[in-house]
Amino acid sequence: MARLTPPRPLAAEDYRDAFDCGRESLNNWFRRNAWRNQQDGVSRTSVICDPANSLVAAYVTLSAGQIERAYLPKSAQRNRPDPIPMILLGPLAVDIRFQNRGCGRSLLLFAFRTAVRLSADIGCFGILTHPLDEAVRDFYRSFDFEDLPFDPKRSMIVRIADLRESGFGYE
């Protein structure tokens, strides 16, 4: 099995057109929007690549976000601003040629470390994501994301405090 690069920022020369995770919406977003959004400062996409053939094996996108305080559990609402600042975990996808090799897990752990590191300098309550379906929702649950039952977008969250307690940010 070939070694893959550690997560790194998406670069202009990365060949995005060959990426195929099996979901056309995620393929199209990566091909059409990832680089433009990065250039415009809207989001940052990080990639894992196969150095042997320069294929993008997987990507994850992070940006600043927020959520209305009322969408959080009551215990998390007290004495909090409205809206509450978050890190938004956007698209995360793995090319079908690289699935079942830990790329998704690796990028999610990278996102956790990044969010915890950023939270030391800016206010951030947690990482927020909007899963596409129940299979994706189950993937995030396996990493301790919780459903936000009052959110009409059916978001999920993992708290920065919980990530710190789990050892992220102290490496």
Buried (B, 14 or more C-beta within 10 A) or exposed (E): EEEBEEBEEBEEEBEBEEBBBEBEEBBEBBBEBBBEBBEEEEBBBBBBBBEEEEBBBBBBBBBEBBBBBEBBEEEBBEEEEEBBBBBBBBBBBBBEBBBEBBBBBBBBBBBBBBBBEBBEEEEBBBBBBBBEEEEBBEBBBEBBBBBBEEBEEEBBBBBBEBBBEBEBBEE
